[in-house]
Every structure is written in structure tokens, then in C-alpha cells.
Amino acid sequence: MTPLVATAVLLAAVTHAGWNAIAHRITDKLVGFALISGGGLLIGLAATPFTAFPAGPAWPYLFASAAVHIAYYALLMTSFRLGDFGQAYPIARGSAPLVVTVLAAVFAHEVPGAWAGAGIAVSCLGLGGVGLWGPRGRRPDWAAIGAALATGLTIAAYTVIDGMGVRASGTSLGYVVWLMAVQGAVLPAFLYARARAGTVRLLRPYAALGFLGAALSVAAYGLVLWAQTRAALAPVAALRESSVIVGAAIGALFFKERFGAPRIAAAGLVVVGIGLMLRAG
């Protein structure tokens, strides 16, 4: 992993935490995710005339990814509804890299070396710690933790699917804009089916915030897909999940969720793991 690729993935981590914080900030989770998904649809449709068309072998991956992303949105909405942002987000993101490592080894034949494997393991330990060490005295909310872990499985699934799909597409930018266009209509359509004439009334107060989240979402995933064409899937996935540190900080600063010394120590493990992965590069 070159410094340029690492920088792109770290930037993706920050933008990803940002759009997730926006989604958590909007009280009605379906409204928030419908705006972000619908905004991605509009961005994707606007960009398609200016990007290369993905090659034929990429389309099965693209459609499979769109289906998994819908499940991901549904589970992430549930996680945010049940748990604190500073806990649900790190568990969801932190559980994914280990699964990606296994799936990438099986389906993409990418077996990490000793340094990369150690970095992935240390990072995942830290990522899990950031999520599991909640406020002192609070009993674990196992429903929220279960939803976040299930979200992590979908993250791992679409990471591997898209890593293979973008490599087959011949165009990382074309792949991401068509992915947004294909998957983006489902949640807005579901919201409309529920609210009918009241849809615009529900969307209007959060429209600007939602479209900002959409722009951050497209930028974050575009950077990750570009990185996946230039580095192995597992280290990219693990480095991207350093976004949990940003997410935990956002939870503490904006949602008044306690960070605490254990999470600071866990964040330090993430930094060590990132150093090991860069050492492997």
C-alpha cells in the first residue's frame, strides 16, 4: 500500500464517518437514509454521461453489491435506532475487516503476509474495543450490538464484491456512479410507499443535510473503490475502518457520548495496526 493509496483511504474514512454522523443526526432514520441514498442516485445519474461505462463482467458484481447495500442500509438504520452512534458505528465497521480478510483469501486469492496480517488483527482488536467499551456503568445493549455485528457482515460482503467488481469494470469512477444509480432508488421508493402525499413534508426539513451526506457518501466510497484497484482488499478494509476513531470522536463532541480512557487506548491500537499495515506495503 503506497502512501498515496493510504492517504486516499484515510480521507475516505473521515468522509465516511461524516455521512454516518449526518444519518444518525436525522431523527427519522428512514428519512435520513432515503435522502442520502436518493442524493447518491442523483449524483450517479448526473455523472454517468461523463464517466466510462463499466465492462460487462463487472455488472453481476454491481447488481449483487446493490442488493447487499440495501440490506446494509436497513441494518445500519436499526443499529442507529437501538444504540449510541459512538458504539454502533465502531462495532459495525470494526467487525468487517476480519471477515474481509477471510473472504478475500477465499474469493480473491489474497492471503495477507505476516506484517499485514498482524496489522489487520491489531487494528480489529482496537476497533472492537472502541465500540465495546461503552460508558462506565452501562450494561451492554445486546440487541444494538447484534444489529451492528450483522451490519458488519454486510460491509464485509459488499467490500469483497465491489473489490472484485471494480477490478473487472476497467473504471473505478464509472463503477461507483453506476452503483449509486442502481441502488439509490430503493429507499426513496420505500419511503414514498409509506408516506405518500406526506413524503415532501418529511424530507424538506432535512434536505440540505441529507444531500451533504450523499455527497460525502459518494466521495468516501469512490476513494475506497479506487484504492481497491491499487492494493489488496483486506488492508484497505482495515485502514478504512479507522473511521471508527473519527466516529467515536464525533459521538463524544456532537452527541455527548462519553469517549473515555479505554476507548483512547483502543484507538491507540488502531494506530499501531495501521503502522504495521504500512510497514507491509
Buried (B, 14 or more C-beta within 10 A) or exposed (E): BEEEBBEBBBBBBBBBBBBBBBBBBBEBBBBBBBBBBBBBBBBBBEBBEEBBEBBEEBBEBBBBBBBBBBBBBBBBBBBBBBBBBBBBBBBBBBBBBBBBBEBBBEEBEBEBEEBBBBBBBBBBBBBBBBBBBBEEEEEEBEEBBBBBBBBBBBBBBBBBBBBBBBBBBBBBBBBBBBBBBBBBBBBBEBBBEEBEEEBEEBBEEBBEBBBBBBBBBBBBBBBBBBBBBEBBBBBBBBBBBBBBBBBBBBBBEEEEBBBBEBBBEBBEBBEBBBBBBBEBB
